[in-house]
Amino acid sequence: MEEPFESDGVCGTLHRPHTPSGDALILTHGAGSNAQAPVLASVARAFAAAGCLVLRYDLPFRLERPKGPPFPAHAARDREGIARAAEAVRRLAPGRVFAGGHSYGGRQTAMLAAERPALMAGLLLLSYPLHPPSQPLRMRTAFFPELRIPALFVHGTADPFGSLAQLRQAMASIPAPTSLLPVEGAGHDLKRGLDLPAILERFRALVWYPGN
C-alpha cells in the first residue's frame, strides 16, 4: 500500500508491506530528480513486497525548489533531511533502518552514514557518482574509509560518473562489507536492465539477515 507521507519536514511516499518484516528502508533521489523518480518507485515496491517498510522522499533542496540542482553549500542541510527521514521511519518500524538513494541522494546518504553510523544499518547506493563525467580526478570518495556499515552498490556498465573498475578500486577502501551489482548496458539513470530480484537477493545476503 502506498500513501503520502509528511512528518517533521520530511515529505514523500510511504510503502507499507502486507507482511511487515519490521525493517525499514529510506530512499531519496538524484540532483535532477525527485522522490517520484521511476527507479526509486521500482526499488521501493520491490522491497515493500519483500516485507520492508519503505519511504521514498524529497531532499530539502527539492522541497525548496521544484526544479534545478542542489547548491553544494547546502549539502549539509540535505544530510540533515536524510537524518530526519531515518528518524521518522524508526518510529514506524521496530527493526533496522536501511538507507540509500540514487546518485546525489545516495552520495549524501553515504556521507551521513560515515558521520553518524548509528542512524542506519546498511546502504543501498544506486549509481554512486564517483566523479563528474569526464573528470576522473575529481573523486568523491574521501570519506569511504570512514564507512562502518555494509553497502550495496548498483551501477550501470555505461555510467559516465564512474566505471566499474574505478568503483571496485574505491570500494576497497571501505572497511565494512560491500557488494557490487553491475547493470549491463545501463547508464547513470538505470533505466534499462535493472534486476530487482537480484538487488533484493544481494541486499539480503549483505545486510538484511538477522545477525549480520
C-alpha positions in Angstrom: 0.0 0.0 0.0 1.3 3.4 -1.0 0.3 6.6 0.8 1.5 10.2 1.0 3.8 10.9 3.9 4.7 14.1 5.7 6.3 14.5 9.2 8.8 16.8 10.7 9.6 18.4 7.4 10.0 15.0 5.6 7.7 14.6 2.6 7.4 11.7 0.2 5.6 8.4 -0.4 5.3 5.6 2.2 5.1 2.0 1.0 3.6 -0.3 3.7 4.2 -4.0 3.2 1.4 -6.5 3.5 3.5 -8.7 5.7 6.0 -6.5 7.6 9.4 -7.8 8.5 9.9 -5.0 11.0 12.7 -3.4 8.9 12.5 -0.1 7.0 14.3 1.5 4.1 14.5 5.2 3.2 15.3 6.1 -0.4 16.0 9.5 -2.0 16.7 11.0 -5.4 19.4 12.4 -7.5 20.3 16.0 -8.2 18.0 16.4 -11.2 15.1 14.4 -9.9 12.7 14.0 -7.0 11.0 11.2 -5.0 8.8 10.2 -7.9 11.8 9.0 -9.9 10.9 5.7 -11.6 14.0 3.9 -10.3 13.1 4.8 -6.7 9.5 3.7 -7.2 10.5 0.4 -8.7 13.0 -0.4 -5.9 10.6 0.8 -3.2 7.8 -1.5 -4.5 10.2 -4.5 -4.7 11.4 -4.0 -1.1 7.9 -3.4 0.2 6.7 -6.6 -1.5 9.5 -8.4 0.4 8.3 -7.1 3.8 10.2 -3.9 4.2 8.5 -0.6 5.1 9.9 1.9 2.5 9.9 5.7 2.4 10.9 7.5 -0.7 11.3 11.1 0.0 12.4 14.5 -1.3 15.6 16.1 -0.1 15.4 19.6 1.4 16.8 21.3 -1.7 13.9 19.8 -3.8 11.3 20.9 -1.3 12.6 24.4 -1.6 12.8 24.4 -5.4 10.7 22.1 -7.7 13.4 22.3 -10.4 17.2 22.8 -10.5 20.2 21.1 -9.0 21.3 21.4 -5.3 23.7 24.0 -4.1 26.9 22.5 -2.8 26.9 24.9 0.1 23.6 23.4 1.2 24.7 19.8 1.2 24.8 19.6 5.0 21.2 20.6 5.1 20.3 17.8 2.7 22.1 15.4 5.0 20.0 16.6 7.9 16.9 15.9 5.9 18.2 12.3 5.5 18.6 12.0 9.2 15.1 13.3 9.8 13.8 10.7 7.3 15.6 7.9 9.2 14.2 9.1 12.5 10.7 9.3 11.0 10.6 5.7 9.8 12.3 4.5 13.1 9.0 5.5 14.8 7.1 3.3 12.3 9.2 0.1 12.2 10.6 -1.7 15.2 13.5 -3.3 13.3 16.6 -1.9 11.5 16.6 1.2 9.3 18.4 0.9 6.0 19.1 3.9 3.8 20.0 4.7 0.2 19.4 6.7 -2.9 20.2 7.4 -6.5 23.3 9.4 -7.4 23.5 12.6 -5.3 20.9 11.3 -2.9 23.0 8.1 -2.4 26.2 10.1 -2.0 24.7 12.3 0.7 23.3 9.3 2.4 26.6 7.6 2.4 28.3 10.7 3.8 25.8 10.9 6.6 26.4 7.2 7.3 30.1 8.0 7.7 29.3 10.8 10.1 26.6 9.1 12.1 26.7 5.3 11.6 24.2 4.6 14.3 21.4 6.2 12.1 21.3 3.3 9.7 22.2 -0.4 9.4 23.1 -0.6 5.7 23.3 1.3 2.5 21.7 0.8 -1.0 23.6 3.1 -3.4 22.2 3.3 -6.9 24.6 4.9 -9.5 27.0 6.3 -6.9 28.6 9.4 -8.6 32.3 8.6 -8.2 33.3 11.7 -10.2 31.7 14.2 -12.6 31.6 13.0 -16.2 35.0 13.3 -18.0 36.6 14.4 -14.7 38.0 11.2 -13.2 40.5 13.0 -11.0 37.7 14.7 -9.0 36.8 11.6 -7.0 34.1 11.8 -4.4 35.3 9.0 -2.1 37.5 10.7 0.5 35.1 9.6 3.3 34.9 5.9 2.1 37.4 4.8 4.8 35.1 6.1 7.5 32.1 3.9 6.4 31.4 1.3 9.1 28.1 -0.2 7.8 27.6 -2.6 4.8 26.9 -1.1 1.4 25.5 -2.5 -1.8 26.4 -0.5 -5.0 24.2 -0.9 -8.0 26.0 0.5 -11.0 25.5 0.6 -14.8 28.3 -0.6 -17.0 27.8 2.6 -19.2 27.7 5.1 -16.3 29.8 8.2 -17.2 30.1 9.1 -13.5 32.5 6.2 -12.9 33.5 2.9 -14.4 33.1 -0.5 -12.6 36.9 -0.7 -12.3 37.0 2.7 -10.6 34.2 1.7 -8.3 35.8 -1.5 -7.3 39.0 0.3 -6.5 37.2 2.8 -4.4 35.1 0.2 -2.6 38.4 -1.5 -1.5 38.9 1.5 0.9 35.7 0.8 2.8 36.3 -1.3 5.9 32.8 -2.6 6.1 31.3 -5.4 4.0 30.5 -4.2 0.4 29.0 -5.7 -2.7 28.8 -4.5 -6.3 25.9 -5.4 -8.6 26.6 -4.3 -12.2 23.7 -3.5 -14.5 24.7 -4.4 -18.1 24.3 -1.6 -20.6 22.8 0.8 -18.2 23.7 4.5 -17.9 23.5 6.7 -14.8 19.7 6.7 -14.8 19.5 2.9 -14.6 16.5 3.0 -16.9 17.5 -0.3 -18.6 18.4 -3.7 -17.3 17.6 -3.2 -13.6 17.2 -6.6 -12.0 15.0 -6.0 -8.9 15.1 -9.6 -7.6 18.9 -9.6 -7.9 19.1 -6.3 -5.8 16.9 -7.9 -3.1 19.0 -11.1 -3.1 22.3 -9.2 -2.8 21.0 -6.8 -0.2 19.6 -9.7 1.9 22.9 -11.5 1.7 24.8 -8.4 2.7 22.8 -6.8 5.4 19.2 -8.0 5.8 19.5 -11.3 7.6 19.4 -11.1 11.4 22.9 -11.3 12.9 24.6 -9.5 10.1 
